[in-house]
Amino acid sequence: MNGLMILIPIALFLGFVGLAAFLWSMKNGQFEDLDGAAWRALDDD
């Protein structure tokens, strides 16, 4: 039971960190051009 008292707050903290990183990336436009990099890799310039 003592292990849960440590693991639950750590899991919640890591979940909030992941959510904050996702929201930060959405705010900074990381997901705006999903197909552009794939087409640039196939382009023969």
mmCIF file of the N, C-alpha and C atoms, coordinates in Angstrom:
data_MODEL
# 
_entry.id   MODEL 
# 
loop_
_atom_site.group_PDB 
_atom_site.id 
_atom_site.type_symbol 
_atom_site.label_atom_id 
_atom_site.label_alt_id 
_atom_site.label_comp_id 
_atom_site.label_asym_id 
_atom_site.label_entity_id 
_atom_site.label_seq_id 
_atom_site.pdbx_PDB_ins_code 
_atom_site.Cartn_x 
_atom_site.Cartn_y 
_atom_site.Cartn_z 
_atom_site.occupancy 
_atom_site.B_iso_or_equiv 
_atom_site.pdbx_formal_charge 
_atom_site.auth_seq_id 
_atom_site.auth_comp_id 
_atom_site.auth_asym_id 
_atom_site.auth_atom_id 
_atom_site.pdbx_PDB_model_num 
ATOM 1   N N  . MET A 1 1  ? 0.818  -1.196 0.000   1.00 0.00 ? 1  MET A N  1 
ATOM 2   C CA . MET A 1 1  ? 0.000  0.000  0.000   1.00 0.00 ? 1  MET A CA 1 
ATOM 3   C C  . MET A 1 1  ? 0.860  1.257  0.000   1.00 0.00 ? 1  MET A C  1 
ATOM 4   N N  . ASN A 1 2  ? 2.034  1.175  0.642   1.00 0.00 ? 2  ASN A N  1 
ATOM 5   C CA . ASN A 1 2  ? 2.905  2.347  0.664   1.00 0.00 ? 2  ASN A CA 1 
ATOM 6   C C  . ASN A 1 2  ? 3.443  2.671  -0.726  1.00 0.00 ? 2  ASN A C  1 
ATOM 7   N N  . GLY A 1 3  ? 3.599  1.643  -1.542  1.00 0.00 ? 3  GLY A N  1 
ATOM 8   C CA . GLY A 1 3  ? 4.076  1.870  -2.896  1.00 0.00 ? 3  GLY A CA 1 
ATOM 9   C C  . GLY A 1 3  ? 3.094  2.673  -3.721  1.00 0.00 ? 3  GLY A C  1 
ATOM 10  N N  . LEU A 1 4  ? 1.800  2.441  -3.494  1.00 0.00 ? 4  LEU A N  1 
ATOM 11  C CA . LEU A 1 4  ? 0.776  3.199  -4.222  1.00 0.00 ? 4  LEU A CA 1 
ATOM 12  C C  . LEU A 1 4  ? 0.774  4.672  -3.839  1.00 0.00 ? 4  LEU A C  1 
ATOM 13  N N  . MET A 1 5  ? 1.135  4.961  -2.602  1.00 0.00 ? 5  MET A N  1 
ATOM 14  C CA . MET A 1 5  ? 1.182  6.355  -2.156  1.00 0.00 ? 5  MET A CA 1 
ATOM 15  C C  . MET A 1 5  ? 2.288  7.124  -2.868  1.00 0.00 ? 5  MET A C  1 
ATOM 16  N N  . ILE A 1 6  ? 3.256  6.421  -3.407  1.00 0.00 ? 6  ILE A N  1 
ATOM 17  C CA . ILE A 1 6  ? 4.341  7.056  -4.160  1.00 0.00 ? 6  ILE A CA 1 
ATOM 18  C C  . ILE A 1 6  ? 4.052  7.003  -5.653  1.00 0.00 ? 6  ILE A C  1 
ATOM 19  N N  . LEU A 1 7  ? 3.573  5.882  -6.142  1.00 0.00 ? 7  LEU A N  1 
ATOM 20  C CA . LEU A 1 7  ? 3.394  5.695  -7.579  1.00 0.00 ? 7  LEU A CA 1 
ATOM 21  C C  . LEU A 1 7  ? 2.232  6.490  -8.165  1.00 0.00 ? 7  LEU A C  1 
ATOM 22  N N  . ILE A 1 8  ? 1.156  6.658  -7.442  1.00 0.00 ? 8  ILE A N  1 
ATOM 23  C CA . ILE A 1 8  ? 0.005  7.393  -7.971  1.00 0.00 ? 8  ILE A CA 1 
ATOM 24  C C  . ILE A 1 8  ? 0.346  8.864  -8.226  1.00 0.00 ? 8  ILE A C  1 
ATOM 25  N N  . PRO A 1 9  ? 0.966  9.584  -7.281  1.00 0.00 ? 9  PRO A N  1 
ATOM 26  C CA . PRO A 1 9  ? 1.334  10.971 -7.595  1.00 0.00 ? 9  PRO A CA 1 
ATOM 27  C C  . PRO A 1 9  ? 2.371  11.083 -8.718  1.00 0.00 ? 9  PRO A C  1 
ATOM 28  N N  . ILE A 1 10 ? 3.286  10.133 -8.803  1.00 0.00 ? 10 ILE A N  1 
ATOM 29  C CA . ILE A 1 10 ? 4.272  10.152 -9.885  1.00 0.00 ? 10 ILE A CA 1 
ATOM 30  C C  . ILE A 1 10 ? 3.568  9.941  -11.226 1.00 0.00 ? 10 ILE A C  1 
ATOM 31  N N  . ALA A 1 11 ? 2.630  9.020  -11.281 1.00 0.00 ? 11 ALA A N  1 
ATOM 32  C CA . ALA A 1 11 ? 1.895  8.764  -12.520 1.00 0.00 ? 11 ALA A CA 1 
ATOM 33  C C  . ALA A 1 11 ? 1.059  9.979  -12.915 1.00 0.00 ? 11 ALA A C  1 
ATOM 34  N N  . LEU A 1 12 ? 0.417  10.607 -11.970 1.00 0.00 ? 12 LEU A N  1 
ATOM 35  C CA . LEU A 1 12 ? -0.373 11.814 -12.268 1.00 0.00 ? 12 LEU A CA 1 
ATOM 36  C C  . LEU A 1 12 ? 0.529  12.940 -12.754 1.00 0.00 ? 12 LEU A C  1 
ATOM 37  N N  . PHE A 1 13 ? 1.681  13.107 -12.124 1.00 0.00 ? 13 PHE A N  1 
ATOM 38  C CA . PHE A 1 13 ? 2.621  14.146 -12.540 1.00 0.00 ? 13 PHE A CA 1 
ATOM 39  C C  . PHE A 1 13 ? 3.107  13.909 -13.963 1.00 0.00 ? 13 PHE A C  1 
ATOM 40  N N  . LEU A 1 14 ? 3.473  12.667 -14.280 1.00 0.00 ? 14 LEU A N  1 
ATOM 41  C CA . LEU A 1 14 ? 3.937  12.355 -15.636 1.00 0.00 ? 14 LEU A CA 1 
ATOM 42  C C  . LEU A 1 14 ? 2.828  12.522 -16.662 1.00 0.00 ? 14 LEU A C  1 
ATOM 43  N N  . GLY A 1 15 ? 1.604  12.216 -16.289 1.00 0.00 ? 15 GLY A N  1 
ATOM 44  C CA . GLY A 1 15 ? 0.474  12.433 -17.188 1.00 0.00 ? 15 GLY A CA 1 
ATOM 45  C C  . GLY A 1 15 ? 0.270  13.912 -17.484 1.00 0.00 ? 15 GLY A C  1 
ATOM 46  N N  . PHE A 1 16 ? 0.378  14.746 -16.464 1.00 0.00 ? 16 PHE A N  1 
ATOM 47  C CA . PHE A 1 16 ? 0.240  16.186 -16.671 1.00 0.00 ? 16 PHE A CA 1 
ATOM 48  C C  . PHE A 1 16 ? 1.397  16.743 -17.487 1.00 0.00 ? 16 PHE A C  1 
ATOM 49  N N  . VAL A 1 17 ? 2.600  16.214 -17.293 1.00 0.00 ? 17 VAL A N  1 
ATOM 50  C CA . VAL A 1 17 ? 3.747  16.657 -18.093 1.00 0.00 ? 17 VAL A CA 1 
ATOM 51  C C  . VAL A 1 17 ? 3.531  16.295 -19.562 1.00 0.00 ? 17 VAL A C  1 
ATOM 52  N N  . GLY A 1 18 ? 3.036  15.089 -19.827 1.00 0.00 ? 18 GLY A N  1 
ATOM 53  C CA . GLY A 1 18 ? 2.752  14.685 -21.203 1.00 0.00 ? 18 GLY A CA 1 
ATOM 54  C C  . GLY A 1 18 ? 1.669  15.533 -21.830 1.00 0.00 ? 18 GLY A C  1 
ATOM 55  N N  . LEU A 1 19 ? 0.629  15.836 -21.084 1.00 0.00 ? 19 LEU A N  1 
ATOM 56  C CA . LEU A 1 19 ? -0.448 16.689 -21.584 1.00 0.00 ? 19 LEU A CA 1 
ATOM 57  C C  . LEU A 1 19 ? 0.066  18.097 -21.864 1.00 0.00 ? 19 LEU A C  1 
ATOM 58  N N  . ALA A 1 20 ? 0.896  18.620 -20.979 1.00 0.00 ? 20 ALA A N  1 
ATOM 59  C CA . ALA A 1 20 ? 1.454  19.961 -21.186 1.00 0.00 ? 20 ALA A CA 1 
ATOM 60  C C  . ALA A 1 20 ? 2.352  19.987 -22.419 1.00 0.00 ? 20 ALA A C  1 
ATOM 61  N N  . ALA A 1 21 ? 3.154  18.941 -22.630 1.00 0.00 ? 21 ALA A N  1 
ATOM 62  C CA . ALA A 1 21 ? 4.012  18.884 -23.818 1.00 0.00 ? 21 ALA A CA 1 
ATOM 63  C C  . ALA A 1 21 ? 3.169  18.807 -25.085 1.00 0.00 ? 21 ALA A C  1 
ATOM 64  N N  . PHE A 1 22 ? 2.088  18.048 -25.064 1.00 0.00 ? 22 PHE A N  1 
ATOM 65  C CA . PHE A 1 22 ? 1.206  17.950 -26.222 1.00 0.00 ? 22 PHE A CA 1 
ATOM 66  C C  . PHE A 1 22 ? 0.540  19.285 -26.520 1.00 0.00 ? 22 PHE A C  1 
ATOM 67  N N  . LEU A 1 23 ? 0.034  19.951 -25.495 1.00 0.00 ? 23 LEU A N  1 
ATOM 68  C CA . LEU A 1 23 ? -0.617 21.240 -25.706 1.00 0.00 ? 23 LEU A CA 1 
ATOM 69  C C  . LEU A 1 23 ? 0.382  22.288 -26.186 1.00 0.00 ? 23 LEU A C  1 
ATOM 70  N N  . TRP A 1 24 ? 1.605  22.243 -25.682 1.00 0.00 ? 24 TRP A N  1 
ATOM 71  C CA . TRP A 1 24 ? 2.650  23.161 -26.139 1.00 0.00 ? 24 TRP A CA 1 
ATOM 72  C C  . TRP A 1 24 ? 2.955  22.941 -27.618 1.00 0.00 ? 24 TRP A C  1 
ATOM 73  N N  . SER A 1 25 ? 3.044  21.680 -28.023 1.00 0.00 ? 25 SER A N  1 
ATOM 74  C CA . SER A 1 25 ? 3.344  21.394 -29.426 1.00 0.00 ? 25 SER A CA 1 
ATOM 75  C C  . SER A 1 25 ? 2.182  21.805 -30.334 1.00 0.00 ? 25 SER A C  1 
ATOM 76  N N  . MET A 1 26 ? 0.962  21.660 -29.870 1.00 0.00 ? 26 MET A N  1 
ATOM 77  C CA . MET A 1 26 ? -0.185 22.114 -30.656 1.00 0.00 ? 26 MET A CA 1 
ATOM 78  C C  . MET A 1 26 ? -0.172 23.631 -30.804 1.00 0.00 ? 26 MET A C  1 
ATOM 79  N N  . LYS A 1 27 ? 0.188  24.333 -29.728 1.00 0.00 ? 27 LYS A N  1 
ATOM 80  C CA . LYS A 1 27 ? 0.219  25.794 -29.749 1.00 0.00 ? 27 LYS A CA 1 
ATOM 81  C C  . LYS A 1 27 ? 1.306  26.309 -30.689 1.00 0.00 ? 27 LYS A C  1 
ATOM 82  N N  . ASN A 1 28 ? 2.414  25.605 -30.798 1.00 0.00 ? 28 ASN A N  1 
ATOM 83  C CA . ASN A 1 28 ? 3.533  26.056 -31.617 1.00 0.00 ? 28 ASN A CA 1 
ATOM 84  C C  . ASN A 1 28 ? 3.488  25.529 -33.042 1.00 0.00 ? 28 ASN A C  1 
ATOM 85  N N  . GLY A 1 29 ? 2.414  24.860 -33.433 1.00 0.00 ? 29 GLY A N  1 
ATOM 86  C CA . GLY A 1 29 ? 2.223  24.470 -34.825 1.00 0.00 ? 29 GLY A CA 1 
ATOM 87  C C  . GLY A 1 29 ? 3.015  23.253 -35.265 1.00 0.00 ? 29 GLY A C  1 
ATOM 88  N N  . GLN A 1 30 ? 3.298  22.329 -34.382 1.00 0.00 ? 30 GLN A N  1 
ATOM 89  C CA . GLN A 1 30 ? 4.064  21.154 -34.738 1.00 0.00 ? 30 GLN A CA 1 
ATOM 90  C C  . GLN A 1 30 ? 3.281  20.191 -35.628 1.00 0.00 ? 30 GLN A C  1 
ATOM 91  N N  . PHE A 1 31 ? 1.965  20.264 -35.608 1.00 0.00 ? 31 PHE A N  1 
ATOM 92  C CA . PHE A 1 31 ? 1.138  19.316 -36.341 1.00 0.00 ? 31 PHE A CA 1 
ATOM 93  C C  . PHE A 1 31 ? 0.391  19.951 -37.512 1.00 0.00 ? 31 PHE A C  1 
ATOM 94  N N  . GLU A 1 32 ? 0.848  21.094 -37.992 1.00 0.00 ? 32 GLU A N  1 
ATOM 95  C CA . GLU A 1 32 ? 0.118  21.782 -39.049 1.00 0.00 ? 32 GLU A CA 1 
ATOM 96  C C  . GLU A 1 32 ? 0.328  21.155 -40.422 1.00 0.00 ? 32 GLU A C  1 
ATOM 97  N N  . ASP A 1 33 ? 1.534  20.716 -40.743 1.00 0.00 ? 33 ASP A N  1 
ATOM 98  C CA . ASP A 1 33 ? 1.832  20.189 -42.071 1.00 0.00 ? 33 ASP A CA 1 
ATOM 99  C C  . ASP A 1 33 ? 2.314  18.741 -41.942 1.00 0.00 ? 33 ASP A C  1 
ATOM 100 N N  . LEU A 1 34 ? 1.374  17.824 -41.808 1.00 0.00 ? 34 LEU A N  1 
ATOM 101 C CA . LEU A 1 34 ? 1.743  16.431 -41.576 1.00 0.00 ? 34 LEU A CA 1 
ATOM 102 C C  . LEU A 1 34 ? 2.224  15.739 -42.845 1.00 0.00 ? 34 LEU A C  1 
ATOM 103 N N  . ASP A 1 35 ? 1.711  16.139 -44.001 1.00 0.00 ? 35 ASP A N  1 
ATOM 104 C CA . ASP A 1 35 ? 2.083  15.480 -45.249 1.00 0.00 ? 35 ASP A CA 1 
ATOM 105 C C  . ASP A 1 35 ? 3.270  16.132 -45.938 1.00 0.00 ? 35 ASP A C  1 
ATOM 106 N N  . GLY A 1 36 ? 3.640  17.311 -45.543 1.00 0.00 ? 36 GLY A N  1 
ATOM 107 C CA . GLY A 1 36 ? 4.715  18.028 -46.215 1.00 0.00 ? 36 GLY A CA 1 
ATOM 108 C C  . GLY A 1 36 ? 6.053  17.312 -46.142 1.00 0.00 ? 36 GLY A C  1 
ATOM 109 N N  . ALA A 1 37 ? 6.419  16.804 -44.990 1.00 0.00 ? 37 ALA A N  1 
ATOM 110 C CA . ALA A 1 37 ? 7.703  16.121 -44.838 1.00 0.00 ? 37 ALA A CA 1 
ATOM 111 C C  . ALA A 1 37 ? 7.739  14.831 -45.646 1.00 0.00 ? 37 ALA A C  1 
ATOM 112 N N  . ALA A 1 38 ? 6.637  14.138 -45.735 1.00 0.00 ? 38 ALA A N  1 
ATOM 113 C CA . ALA A 1 38 ? 6.594  12.897 -46.520 1.00 0.00 ? 38 ALA A CA 1 
ATOM 114 C C  . ALA A 1 38 ? 6.796  13.196 -48.002 1.00 0.00 ? 38 ALA A C  1 
ATOM 115 N N  . TRP A 1 39 ? 6.175  14.256 -48.504 1.00 0.00 ? 39 TRP A N  1 
ATOM 116 C CA . TRP A 1 39 ? 6.335  14.600 -49.914 1.00 0.00 ? 39 TRP A CA 1 
ATOM 117 C C  . TRP A 1 39 ? 7.737  15.143 -50.198 1.00 0.00 ? 39 TRP A C  1 
ATOM 118 N N  . ARG A 1 40 ? 8.304  15.880 -49.254 1.00 0.00 ? 40 ARG A N  1 
ATOM 119 C CA . ARG A 1 40 ? 9.666  16.377 -49.453 1.00 0.00 ? 40 ARG A CA 1 
ATOM 120 C C  . ARG A 1 40 ? 10.680 15.245 -49.489 1.00 0.00 ? 40 ARG A C  1 
ATOM 121 N N  . ALA A 1 41 ? 10.438 14.167 -48.737 1.00 0.00 ? 41 ALA A N  1 
ATOM 122 C CA . ALA A 1 41 ? 11.348 13.031 -48.754 1.00 0.00 ? 41 ALA A CA 1 
ATOM 123 C C  . ALA A 1 41 ? 11.306 12.301 -50.098 1.00 0.00 ? 41 ALA A C  1 
ATOM 124 N N  . LEU A 1 42 ? 10.164 12.331 -50.773 1.00 0.00 ? 42 LEU A N  1 
ATOM 125 C CA . LEU A 1 42 ? 10.018 11.646 -52.058 1.00 0.00 ? 42 LEU A CA 1 
ATOM 126 C C  . LEU A 1 42 ? 10.395 12.525 -53.250 1.00 0.00 ? 42 LEU A C  1 
ATOM 127 N N  . ASP A 1 43 ? 10.543 13.815 -53.014 1.00 0.00 ? 43 ASP A N  1 
ATOM 128 C CA . ASP A 1 43 ? 10.856 14.748 -54.107 1.00 0.00 ? 43 ASP A CA 1 
ATOM 129 C C  . ASP A 1 43 ? 12.304 14.557 -54.553 1.00 0.00 ? 43 ASP A C  1 
ATOM 130 N N  . ASP A 1 44 ? 12.532 14.640 -55.876 1.00 0.00 ? 44 ASP A N  1 
ATOM 131 C CA . ASP A 1 44 ? 13.847 14.376 -56.452 1.00 0.00 ? 44 ASP A CA 1 
ATOM 132 C C  . ASP A 1 44 ? 14.602 15.653 -56.838 1.00 0.00 ? 44 ASP A C  1 
ATOM 133 N N  . ASP A 1 45 ? 14.488 16.701 -56.065 1.00 0.00 ? 45 ASP A N  1 
ATOM 134 C CA . ASP A 1 45 ? 15.186 17.942 -56.420 1.00 0.00 ? 45 ASP A CA 1 
ATOM 135 C C  . ASP A 1 45 ? 16.667 17.809 -56.321 1.00 0.00 ? 45 ASP A C  1 
# 
